[in-house]
Amino acid sequence: MVDVLVPLEQEGTQATVSAWVHKVGELVAKDDPLVELETDKVSVEVPAPVAGRLSEILIAAGAEARPGTVLARIEVGNESAGAPSSPAGPAGAPTGGERDMSSWHSPAVRRALAETGIDPASIKGTGRDGRLTRADVETAARTAHAPAAVASNDAGRFVPHDRMRLAIARNMLASVSEAPQVTAVFEADFSAVTAHRKRHRDGFAAAGIALSFTPYIILAAARAMRAVPQVNSRWHPDRLEVFDRVNIGIGTALGDKGLVVPVIREVQDLSLRGVATRLQDLTARARQGQLVPADMAGGTFTISNHGVSGSLLAAPIIIQQPQSAILGIGKLEKRVVVREVEGVDTIQIRPMCYVTLTIDHRVLDGHQTNAWLAAFVSAIEGWAVDADEHPAQD
């Protein structure tokens, strides 16, 4: 017997068994989708670790699935090893090695298709081997239909909360309930970063990498951690856990669906090119609904670049408890500022933005908060045009 386990990388999320793709007694091939798990943010399939016969299901659909828990057991024997799986898709779906993965749908996708009435043939799948994902169906439904509304005595309309909105609500409430939060505001001059980006943007583009301002912000944050390491920490009742690795989560909006926070790991060891490459991959997969729980696990700090949607100033709360701080980046815009040149005050036009650091006041005090922001602004404003992209290690 071989145990099928809930993936450990789902630690920190609430997962439930959404649906079983196979029934007890059916033959399965190695890596065949076996069961679908639904977390707060994504829906993932757990593949069969070996070929064999599904002997036992230990966690029923709808039940909670904790990381490391045994989901099922597969019997491996001479008769079943290497056997093709039984049909798991809709009637008439191809089976075994002949299965057309672009036309076979998981239980969650089948439910979404039934609820929305969308023709699957009209949707281009973004999943593995062109398969449809639930996000594909929901996106198609939003495009094809106006938002559903239920009459409410002519006073308005009711829009039911989806799973992601409810999860965000729980996280927001838990954050403000657990941690006393304070926000400090600084202003940053992006002239140096703008000049560097202008000089290097075409070279990045030639390599297929979009160079936005966000990679600079991420690396500047990693550099600021060297000045105030306590910002990159986790609160425990009896101690503070300060991390050497800087794993930065990037708040990524999904339109009306809410947001997710994919994590770029070990930023302290990355170059500007490395950060830009990982950021591009994560944000693209986030908007296509292709993130897995591991992509959003292990963050030690979060950045909310609310300025991309036009906000000048915001004080985002610490959405990823138990982190100790979150950086907010406002809209980058040209402003008139006063700069001293050879002892004389001059009026200049510079690309400026407000930056905020919201901290858990149990962990950090005002002087640490301001010292971190000062180091962050210094990294942004001191970026040399010819710098070789590694301010996190300067």
Contacts in CASP RR format, 6 or more apart in sequence:
PFRMAT RR
TARGET T0000
AUTHOR 0000-0000-0000
METHOD contacts of the structure
MODEL  1
MVDVLVPLEQEGTQATVSAWVHKVGELVAKDDPLVELETDKVSVEVPAPV
AGRLSEILIAAGAEARPGTVLARIEVGNESAGAPSSPAGPAGAPTGGERD
MSSWHSPAVRRALAETGIDPASIKGTGRDGRLTRADVETAARTAHAPAAV
ASNDAGRFVPHDRMRLAIARNMLASVSEAPQVTAVFEADFSAVTAHRKRH
RDGFAAAGIALSFTPYIILAAARAMRAVPQVNSRWHPDRLEVFDRVNIGI
GTALGDKGLVVPVIREVQDLSLRGVATRLQDLTARARQGQLVPADMAGGT
FTISNHGVSGSLLAAPIIIQQPQSAILGIGKLEKRVVVREVEGVDTIQIR
PMCYVTLTIDHRVLDGHQTNAWLAAFVSAIEGWAVDADEHPAQD
1 55 0 8 1.000
1 73 0 8 1.000
1 74 0 8 1.000
1 75 0 8 1.000
1 76 0 8 1.000
2 49 0 8 1.000
2 50 0 8 1.000
2 73 0 8 1.000
2 74 0 8 1.000
2 76 0 8 1.000
3 70 0 8 1.000
3 72 0 8 1.000
3 73 0 8 1.000
4 34 0 8 1.000
4 35 0 8 1.000
4 46 0 8 1.000
4 48 0 8 1.000
4 49 0 8 1.000
4 70 0 8 1.000
4 71 0 8 1.000
4 72 0 8 1.000
4 73 0 8 1.000
4 74 0 8 1.000
5 68 0 8 1.000
5 69 0 8 1.000
5 70 0 8 1.000
5 71 0 8 1.000
6 15 0 8 1.000
6 37 0 8 1.000
6 46 0 8 1.000
6 65 0 8 1.000
6 66 0 8 1.000
6 67 0 8 1.000
6 68 0 8 1.000
6 69 0 8 1.000
6 71 0 8 1.000
7 44 0 8 1.000
7 46 0 8 1.000
7 67 0 8 1.000
7 68 0 8 1.000
7 293 0 8 1.000
7 294 0 8 1.000
8 67 0 8 1.000
8 68 0 8 1.000
9 67 0 8 1.000
9 292 0 8 1.000
9 293 0 8 1.000
9 294 0 8 1.000
9 297 0 8 1.000
10 37 0 8 1.000
10 39 0 8 1.000
10 44 0 8 1.000
10 67 0 8 1.000
10 293 0 8 1.000
10 294 0 8 1.000
10 297 0 8 1.000
11 67 0 8 1.000
11 297 0 8 1.000
12 67 0 8 1.000
12 297 0 8 1.000
13 39 0 8 1.000
13 40 0 8 1.000
13 41 0 8 1.000
13 293 0 8 1.000
13 296 0 8 1.000
13 297 0 8 1.000
14 39 0 8 1.000
14 40 0 8 1.000
14 64 0 8 1.000
14 167 0 8 1.000
15 37 0 8 1.000
15 38 0 8 1.000
15 39 0 8 1.000
15 64 0 8 1.000
15 65 0 8 1.000
15 66 0 8 1.000
15 67 0 8 1.000
15 293 0 8 1.000
16 37 0 8 1.000
16 38 0 8 1.000
16 62 0 8 1.000
16 63 0 8 1.000
16 64 0 8 1.000
16 65 0 8 1.000
17 35 0 8 1.000
17 36 0 8 1.000
17 37 0 8 1.000
17 38 0 8 1.000
17 59 0 8 1.000
17 60 0 8 1.000
17 61 0 8 1.000
17 62 0 8 1.000
17 63 0 8 1.000
17 65 0 8 1.000
17 71 0 8 1.000
18 36 0 8 1.000
18 37 0 8 1.000
18 38 0 8 1.000
18 43 0 8 1.000
18 61 0 8 1.000
18 62 0 8 1.000
18 107 0 8 1.000
18 108 0 8 1.000
19 35 0 8 1.000
19 36 0 8 1.000
19 61 0 8 1.000
19 106 0 8 1.000
19 107 0 8 1.000
19 108 0 8 1.000
20 34 0 8 1.000
20 35 0 8 1.000
20 36 0 8 1.000
20 57 0 8 1.000
20 61 0 8 1.000
20 107 0 8 1.000
21 32 0 8 1.000
21 33 0 8 1.000
21 34 0 8 1.000
21 35 0 8 1.000
21 36 0 8 1.000
21 45 0 8 1.000
21 88 0 8 1.000
21 89 0 8 1.000
21 106 0 8 1.000
21 107 0 8 1.000
22 28 0 8 1.000
22 32 0 8 1.000
22 34 0 8 1.000
22 35 0 8 1.000
22 54 0 8 1.000
22 85 0 8 1.000
22 86 0 8 1.000
22 88 0 8 1.000
23 54 0 8 1.000
23 86 0 8 1.000
24 54 0 8 1.000
24 55 0 8 1.000
24 56 0 8 1.000
24 57 0 8 1.000
25 53 0 8 1.000
25 54 0 8 1.000
25 55 0 8 1.000
26 53 0 8 1.000
26 54 0 8 1.000
26 85 0 8 1.000
26 86 0 8 1.000
27 51 0 8 1.000
27 52 0 8 1.000
27 53 0 8 1.000
27 54 0 8 1.000
27 80 0 8 1.000
27 83 0 8 1.000
27 84 0 8 1.000
27 85 0 8 1.000
27 86 0 8 1.000
28 34 0 8 1.000
28 48 0 8 1.000
28 51 0 8 1.000
28 52 0 8 1.000
28 53 0 8 1.000
28 54 0 8 1.000
28 74 0 8 1.000
28 83 0 8 1.000
28 85 0 8 1.000
28 86 0 8 1.000
29 48 0 8 1.000
29 51 0 8 1.000
29 52 0 8 1.000
29 82 0 8 1.000
29 83 0 8 1.000
29 84 0 8 1.000
29 85 0 8 1.000
29 96 0 8 1.000
29 97 0 8 1.000
30 47 0 8 1.000
30 48 0 8 1.000
30 49 0 8 1.000
30 50 0 8 1.000
30 51 0 8 1.000
30 82 0 8 1.000
31 47 0 8 1.000
31 48 0 8 1.000
32 47 0 8 1.000
32 48 0 8 1.000
32 85 0 8 1.000
32 88 0 8 1.000
33 45 0 8 1.000
33 46 0 8 1.000
33 47 0 8 1.000
33 48 0 8 1.000
33 88 0 8 1.000
33 106 0 8 1.000
34 45 0 8 1.000
34 46 0 8 1.000
34 47 0 8 1.000
34 48 0 8 1.000
34 54 0 8 1.000
34 71 0 8 1.000
34 72 0 8 1.000
35 45 0 8 1.000
35 46 0 8 1.000
35 71 0 8 1.000
35 72 0 8 1.000
36 43 0 8 1.000
36 44 0 8 1.000
36 45 0 8 1.000
36 46 0 8 1.000
36 106 0 8 1.000
36 107 0 8 1.000
36 108 0 8 1.000
37 43 0 8 1.000
37 44 0 8 1.000
37 45 0 8 1.000
37 46 0 8 1.000
37 65 0 8 1.000
38 44 0 8 1.000
38 108 0 8 1.000
38 163 0 8 1.000
39 293 0 8 1.000
40 163 0 8 1.000
40 164 0 8 1.000
40 167 0 8 1.000
40 171 0 8 1.000
41 164 0 8 1.000
41 167 0 8 1.000
41 260 0 8 1.000
41 291 0 8 1.000
41 293 0 8 1.000
41 296 0 8 1.000
42 260 0 8 1.000
42 289 0 8 1.000
42 291 0 8 1.000
42 292 0 8 1.000
42 293 0 8 1.000
42 296 0 8 1.000
43 106 0 8 1.000
43 108 0 8 1.000
43 133 0 8 1.000
43 134 0 8 1.000
44 292 0 8 1.000
44 293 0 8 1.000
45 106 0 8 1.000
46 71 0 8 1.000
48 74 0 8 1.000
48 85 0 8 1.000
49 74 0 8 1.000
50 74 0 8 1.000
50 76 0 8 1.000
50 81 0 8 1.000
51 76 0 8 1.000
51 80 0 8 1.000
51 81 0 8 1.000
51 82 0 8 1.000
51 83 0 8 1.000
52 74 0 8 1.000
52 75 0 8 1.000
52 76 0 8 1.000
52 77 0 8 1.000
52 80 0 8 1.000
52 81 0 8 1.000
52 82 0 8 1.000
52 83 0 8 1.000
53 74 0 8 1.000
53 75 0 8 1.000
53 77 0 8 1.000
53 79 0 8 1.000
53 80 0 8 1.000
53 83 0 8 1.000
54 72 0 8 1.000
54 73 0 8 1.000
54 74 0 8 1.000
54 75 0 8 1.000
55 72 0 8 1.000
55 73 0 8 1.000
55 74 0 8 1.000
55 75 0 8 1.000
56 72 0 8 1.000
56 73 0 8 1.000
57 71 0 8 1.000
57 72 0 8 1.000
58 70 0 8 1.000
58 71 0 8 1.000
58 72 0 8 1.000
58 73 0 8 1.000
59 65 0 8 1.000
59 69 0 8 1.000
59 70 0 8 1.000
59 71 0 8 1.000
59 72 0 8 1.000
65 71 0 8 1.000
84 95 0 8 1.000
84 96 0 8 1.000
84 97 0 8 1.000
85 95 0 8 1.000
85 96 0 8 1.000
86 95 0 8 1.000
87 93 0 8 1.000
87 95 0 8 1.000
88 104 0 8 1.000
89 104 0 8 1.000
89 105 0 8 1.000
89 110 0 8 1.000
90 104 0 8 1.000
90 105 0 8 1.000
90 110 0 8 1.000
93 99 0 8 1.000
93 100 0 8 1.000
93 103 0 8 1.000
93 104 0 8 1.000
94 100 0 8 1.000
94 103 0 8 1.000
94 104 0 8 1.000
101 128 0 8 1.000
101 129 0 8 1.000
101 130 0 8 1.000
101 131 0 8 1.000
102 125 0 8 1.000
102 129 0 8 1.000
102 130 0 8 1.000
102 131 0 8 1.000
102 132 0 8 1.000
103 120 0 8 1.000
104 131 0 8 1.000
105 113 0 8 1.000
105 120 0 8 1.000
105 131 0 8 1.000
105 132 0 8 1.000
106 131 0 8 1.000
106 134 0 8 1.000
108 134 0 8 1.000
109 120 0 8 1.000
109 132 0 8 1.000
109 133 0 8 1.000
109 134 0 8 1.000
109 136 0 8 1.000
109 137 0 8 1.000
112 118 0 8 1.000
112 134 0 8 1.000
112 137 0 8 1.000
112 138 0 8 1.000
112 141 0 8 1.000
113 120 0 8 1.000
113 137 0 8 1.000
116 137 0 8 1.000
116 138 0 8 1.000
116 140 0 8 1.000
116 141 0 8 1.000
116 144 0 8 1.000
116 145 0 8 1.000
117 141 0 8 1.000
118 137 0 8 1.000
118 140 0 8 1.000
118 141 0 8 1.000
118 144 0 8 1.000
120 132 0 8 1.000
120 137 0 8 1.000
122 140 0 8 1.000
123 132 0 8 1.000
123 136 0 8 1.000
123 137 0 8 1.000
123 140 0 8 1.000
124 130 0 8 1.000
124 136 0 8 1.000
125 131 0 8 1.000
125 132 0 8 1.000
125 133 0 8 1.000
125 136 0 8 1.000
126 133 0 8 1.000
126 135 0 8 1.000
126 136 0 8 1.000
126 288 0 8 1.000
126 289 0 8 1.000
126 290 0 8 1.000
127 133 0 8 1.000
127 136 0 8 1.000
127 288 0 8 1.000
127 290 0 8 1.000
133 288 0 8 1.000
133 289 0 8 1.000
133 290 0 8 1.000
135 288 0 8 1.000
135 289 0 8 1.000
135 290 0 8 1.000
138 257 0 8 1.000
142 256 0 8 1.000
147 159 0 8 1.000
148 159 0 8 1.000
149 156 0 8 1.000
149 157 0 8 1.000
149 158 0 8 1.000
149 159 0 8 1.000
150 157 0 8 1.000
150 158 0 8 1.000
151 157 0 8 1.000
152 158 0 8 1.000
161 169 0 8 1.000
162 257 0 8 1.000
164 254 0 8 1.000
164 257 0 8 1.000
164 258 0 8 1.000
165 258 0 8 1.000
168 258 0 8 1.000
168 259 0 8 1.000
171 319 0 8 1.000
171 320 0 8 1.000
171 321 0 8 1.000
172 317 0 8 1.000
172 319 0 8 1.000
174 321 0 8 1.000
175 181 0 8 1.000
175 317 0 8 1.000
175 318 0 8 1.000
175 319 0 8 1.000
175 321 0 8 1.000
176 317 0 8 1.000
178 321 0 8 1.000
178 322 0 8 1.000
179 235 0 8 1.000
179 318 0 8 1.000
179 321 0 8 1.000
179 322 0 8 1.000
179 360 0 8 1.000
179 361 0 8 1.000
179 362 0 8 1.000
180 360 0 8 1.000
180 361 0 8 1.000
180 362 0 8 1.000
181 317 0 8 1.000
181 318 0 8 1.000
181 358 0 8 1.000
181 359 0 8 1.000
181 360 0 8 1.000
181 361 0 8 1.000
182 358 0 8 1.000
182 359 0 8 1.000
182 361 0 8 1.000
182 366 0 8 1.000
182 369 0 8 1.000
183 315 0 8 1.000
183 356 0 8 1.000
183 357 0 8 1.000
183 358 0 8 1.000
183 359 0 8 1.000
184 356 0 8 1.000
184 357 0 8 1.000
184 359 0 8 1.000
184 366 0 8 1.000
184 369 0 8 1.000
184 370 0 8 1.000
184 373 0 8 1.000
185 313 0 8 1.000
185 354 0 8 1.000
185 355 0 8 1.000
185 356 0 8 1.000
186 354 0 8 1.000
186 355 0 8 1.000
186 356 0 8 1.000
186 357 0 8 1.000
186 370 0 8 1.000
186 373 0 8 1.000
186 374 0 8 1.000
186 376 0 8 1.000
186 377 0 8 1.000
187 352 0 8 1.000
187 353 0 8 1.000
187 354 0 8 1.000
187 355 0 8 1.000
187 377 0 8 1.000
188 352 0 8 1.000
188 353 0 8 1.000
188 354 0 8 1.000
188 355 0 8 1.000
188 376 0 8 1.000
188 377 0 8 1.000
188 380 0 8 1.000
188 381 0 8 1.000
189 337 0 8 1.000
189 350 0 8 1.000
189 351 0 8 1.000
189 352 0 8 1.000
189 377 0 8 1.000
189 380 0 8 1.000
189 381 0 8 1.000
190 213 0 8 1.000
190 332 0 8 1.000
190 350 0 8 1.000
190 351 0 8 1.000
190 352 0 8 1.000
190 353 0 8 1.000
190 380 0 8 1.000
190 381 0 8 1.000
191 350 0 8 1.000
191 351 0 8 1.000
191 381 0 8 1.000
192 380 0 8 1.000
192 381 0 8 1.000
192 382 0 8 1.000
192 383 0 8 1.000
192 384 0 8 1.000
192 385 0 8 1.000
193 213 0 8 1.000
193 216 0 8 1.000
193 380 0 8 1.000
193 383 0 8 1.000
194 351 0 8 1.000
195 385 0 8 1.000
196 216 0 8 1.000
196 383 0 8 1.000
196 384 0 8 1.000
196 385 0 8 1.000
196 387 0 8 1.000
197 211 0 8 1.000
197 213 0 8 1.000
197 216 0 8 1.000
199 385 0 8 1.000
199 386 0 8 1.000
200 211 0 8 1.000
200 272 0 8 1.000
200 389 0 8 1.000
201 211 0 8 1.000
204 210 0 8 1.000
204 211 0 8 1.000
204 273 0 8 1.000
204 276 0 8 1.000
205 211 0 8 1.000
207 273 0 8 1.000
209 273 0 8 1.000
209 276 0 8 1.000
209 277 0 8 1.000
209 280 0 8 1.000
210 276 0 8 1.000
210 280 0 8 1.000
211 272 0 8 1.000
211 276 0 8 1.000
212 276 0 8 1.000
212 279 0 8 1.000
213 332 0 8 1.000
214 250 0 8 1.000
214 279 0 8 1.000
214 303 0 8 1.000
214 305 0 8 1.000
215 272 0 8 1.000
215 274 0 8 1.000
215 275 0 8 1.000
215 276 0 8 1.000
215 279 0 8 1.000
216 272 0 8 1.000
216 380 0 8 1.000
216 383 0 8 1.000
217 303 0 8 1.000
217 305 0 8 1.000
217 327 0 8 1.000
217 329 0 8 1.000
217 380 0 8 1.000
218 248 0 8 1.000
218 250 0 8 1.000
218 264 0 8 1.000
218 267 0 8 1.000
218 275 0 8 1.000
218 279 0 8 1.000
218 303 0 8 1.000
219 267 0 8 1.000
219 270 0 8 1.000
219 272 0 8 1.000
219 275 0 8 1.000
219 379 0 8 1.000
219 390 0 8 1.000
219 391 0 8 1.000
219 392 0 8 1.000
220 376 0 8 1.000
220 379 0 8 1.000
220 380 0 8 1.000
220 391 0 8 1.000
221 246 0 8 1.000
221 248 0 8 1.000
221 267 0 8 1.000
221 301 0 8 1.000
221 303 0 8 1.000
221 327 0 8 1.000
221 376 0 8 1.000
222 246 0 8 1.000
222 248 0 8 1.000
222 267 0 8 1.000
222 268 0 8 1.000
222 392 0 8 1.000
223 375 0 8 1.000
223 376 0 8 1.000
223 379 0 8 1.000
223 391 0 8 1.000
223 392 0 8 1.000
223 394 0 8 1.000
224 231 0 8 1.000
224 372 0 8 1.000
224 373 0 8 1.000
224 375 0 8 1.000
224 376 0 8 1.000
224 379 0 8 1.000
225 231 0 8 1.000
225 232 0 8 1.000
225 246 0 8 1.000
225 268 0 8 1.000
225 301 0 8 1.000
225 372 0 8 1.000
226 375 0 8 1.000
227 371 0 8 1.000
227 372 0 8 1.000
227 374 0 8 1.000
227 375 0 8 1.000
228 364 0 8 1.000
228 368 0 8 1.000
228 371 0 8 1.000
228 372 0 8 1.000
228 375 0 8 1.000
229 242 0 8 1.000
230 240 0 8 1.000
230 242 0 8 1.000
230 324 0 8 1.000
230 363 0 8 1.000
230 364 0 8 1.000
230 368 0 8 1.000
231 301 0 8 1.000
231 324 0 8 1.000
231 325 0 8 1.000
231 357 0 8 1.000
231 359 0 8 1.000
231 364 0 8 1.000
231 368 0 8 1.000
231 372 0 8 1.000
232 242 0 8 1.000
232 243 0 8 1.000
232 246 0 8 1.000
232 300 0 8 1.000
232 301 0 8 1.000
232 324 0 8 1.000
233 240 0 8 1.000
233 241 0 8 1.000
233 242 0 8 1.000
233 243 0 8 1.000
233 300 0 8 1.000
233 324 0 8 1.000
233 363 0 8 1.000
234 240 0 8 1.000
234 241 0 8 1.000
234 243 0 8 1.000
234 300 0 8 1.000
234 322 0 8 1.000
234 323 0 8 1.000
234 324 0 8 1.000
235 241 0 8 1.000
235 322 0 8 1.000
235 324 0 8 1.000
235 360 0 8 1.000
235 362 0 8 1.000
235 363 0 8 1.000
236 322 0 8 1.000
240 363 0 8 1.000
243 300 0 8 1.000
244 268 0 8 1.000
245 265 0 8 1.000
245 266 0 8 1.000
245 268 0 8 1.000
245 300 0 8 1.000
246 266 0 8 1.000
246 267 0 8 1.000
246 268 0 8 1.000
246 300 0 8 1.000
246 301 0 8 1.000
246 392 0 8 1.000
247 263 0 8 1.000
247 264 0 8 1.000
247 265 0 8 1.000
247 266 0 8 1.000
247 267 0 8 1.000
247 298 0 8 1.000
247 299 0 8 1.000
247 300 0 8 1.000
247 301 0 8 1.000
248 263 0 8 1.000
248 264 0 8 1.000
248 267 0 8 1.000
248 299 0 8 1.000
248 300 0 8 1.000
248 301 0 8 1.000
248 302 0 8 1.000
248 303 0 8 1.000
249 261 0 8 1.000
249 262 0 8 1.000
249 263 0 8 1.000
249 264 0 8 1.000
249 299 0 8 1.000
249 301 0 8 1.000
249 302 0 8 1.000
249 303 0 8 1.000
249 320 0 8 1.000
250 261 0 8 1.000
250 262 0 8 1.000
250 263 0 8 1.000
250 264 0 8 1.000
250 279 0 8 1.000
250 282 0 8 1.000
250 283 0 8 1.000
250 302 0 8 1.000
250 303 0 8 1.000
250 305 0 8 1.000
251 259 0 8 1.000
251 260 0 8 1.000
251 261 0 8 1.000
251 262 0 8 1.000
251 302 0 8 1.000
251 303 0 8 1.000
251 304 0 8 1.000
251 305 0 8 1.000
252 259 0 8 1.000
252 260 0 8 1.000
252 261 0 8 1.000
252 262 0 8 1.000
252 282 0 8 1.000
252 283 0 8 1.000
252 286 0 8 1.000
252 287 0 8 1.000
253 259 0 8 1.000
253 309 0 8 1.000
254 260 0 8 1.000
254 286 0 8 1.000
254 287 0 8 1.000
260 286 0 8 1.000
260 291 0 8 1.000
260 296 0 8 1.000
261 296 0 8 1.000
261 302 0 8 1.000
261 319 0 8 1.000
261 320 0 8 1.000
262 282 0 8 1.000
262 283 0 8 1.000
262 285 0 8 1.000
262 286 0 8 1.000
262 291 0 8 1.000
262 295 0 8 1.000
262 296 0 8 1.000
263 282 0 8 1.000
263 295 0 8 1.000
263 296 0 8 1.000
263 297 0 8 1.000
263 298 0 8 1.000
263 299 0 8 1.000
264 270 0 8 1.000
264 275 0 8 1.000
264 278 0 8 1.000
264 279 0 8 1.000
264 282 0 8 1.000
265 298 0 8 1.000
265 299 0 8 1.000
267 275 0 8 1.000
267 392 0 8 1.000
268 392 0 8 1.000
268 393 0 8 1.000
269 392 0 8 1.000
269 393 0 8 1.000
270 278 0 8 1.000
270 392 0 8 1.000
271 388 0 8 1.000
271 389 0 8 1.000
271 390 0 8 1.000
272 389 0 8 1.000
272 390 0 8 1.000
273 389 0 8 1.000
282 291 0 8 1.000
282 295 0 8 1.000
285 291 0 8 1.000
285 295 0 8 1.000
286 295 0 8 1.000
299 320 0 8 1.000
299 323 0 8 1.000
300 323 0 8 1.000
301 323 0 8 1.000
301 324 0 8 1.000
301 325 0 8 1.000
301 326 0 8 1.000
301 327 0 8 1.000
302 318 0 8 1.000
302 319 0 8 1.000
302 320 0 8 1.000
302 323 0 8 1.000
302 326 0 8 1.000
302 327 0 8 1.000
303 326 0 8 1.000
303 327 0 8 1.000
303 328 0 8 1.000
303 329 0 8 1.000
304 314 0 8 1.000
304 316 0 8 1.000
304 319 0 8 1.000
304 326 0 8 1.000
304 327 0 8 1.000
304 328 0 8 1.000
304 329 0 8 1.000
305 328 0 8 1.000
305 329 0 8 1.000
305 330 0 8 1.000
306 314 0 8 1.000
306 316 0 8 1.000
306 328 0 8 1.000
306 329 0 8 1.000
306 330 0 8 1.000
307 314 0 8 1.000
307 329 0 8 1.000
307 330 0 8 1.000
307 331 0 8 1.000
307 332 0 8 1.000
307 353 0 8 1.000
308 331 0 8 1.000
310 330 0 8 1.000
310 331 0 8 1.000
311 330 0 8 1.000
311 331 0 8 1.000
312 330 0 8 1.000
312 331 0 8 1.000
312 333 0 8 1.000
312 354 0 8 1.000
313 330 0 8 1.000
313 354 0 8 1.000
313 356 0 8 1.000
314 328 0 8 1.000
314 330 0 8 1.000
314 356 0 8 1.000
315 328 0 8 1.000
315 356 0 8 1.000
315 358 0 8 1.000
316 326 0 8 1.000
316 328 0 8 1.000
316 356 0 8 1.000
316 358 0 8 1.000
317 326 0 8 1.000
317 358 0 8 1.000
318 324 0 8 1.000
318 325 0 8 1.000
318 326 0 8 1.000
318 358 0 8 1.000
318 360 0 8 1.000
319 326 0 8 1.000
320 326 0 8 1.000
323 360 0 8 1.000
324 359 0 8 1.000
324 360 0 8 1.000
324 363 0 8 1.000
324 364 0 8 1.000
325 357 0 8 1.000
325 358 0 8 1.000
325 359 0 8 1.000
325 360 0 8 1.000
325 363 0 8 1.000
325 364 0 8 1.000
325 369 0 8 1.000
325 372 0 8 1.000
326 357 0 8 1.000
326 358 0 8 1.000
327 355 0 8 1.000
327 356 0 8 1.000
327 357 0 8 1.000
327 376 0 8 1.000
328 355 0 8 1.000
328 356 0 8 1.000
328 357 0 8 1.000
328 358 0 8 1.000
329 353 0 8 1.000
329 355 0 8 1.000
330 353 0 8 1.000
330 354 0 8 1.000
330 355 0 8 1.000
331 353 0 8 1.000
332 351 0 8 1.000
332 352 0 8 1.000
332 353 0 8 1.000
333 351 0 8 1.000
333 352 0 8 1.000
333 353 0 8 1.000
334 349 0 8 1.000
334 350 0 8 1.000
334 351 0 8 1.000
334 352 0 8 1.000
335 349 0 8 1.000
335 350 0 8 1.000
335 352 0 8 1.000
336 347 0 8 1.000
336 348 0 8 1.000
336 349 0 8 1.000
337 347 0 8 1.000
337 348 0 8 1.000
337 349 0 8 1.000
337 350 0 8 1.000
337 352 0 8 1.000
338 345 0 8 1.000
338 346 0 8 1.000
338 347 0 8 1.000
338 348 0 8 1.000
339 345 0 8 1.000
339 346 0 8 1.000
339 348 0 8 1.000
339 350 0 8 1.000
340 346 0 8 1.000
355 373 0 8 1.000
355 376 0 8 1.000
355 377 0 8 1.000
357 369 0 8 1.000
357 372 0 8 1.000
357 373 0 8 1.000
357 376 0 8 1.000
359 366 0 8 1.000
359 368 0 8 1.000
359 369 0 8 1.000
379 391 0 8 1.000
383 391 0 8 1.000
END
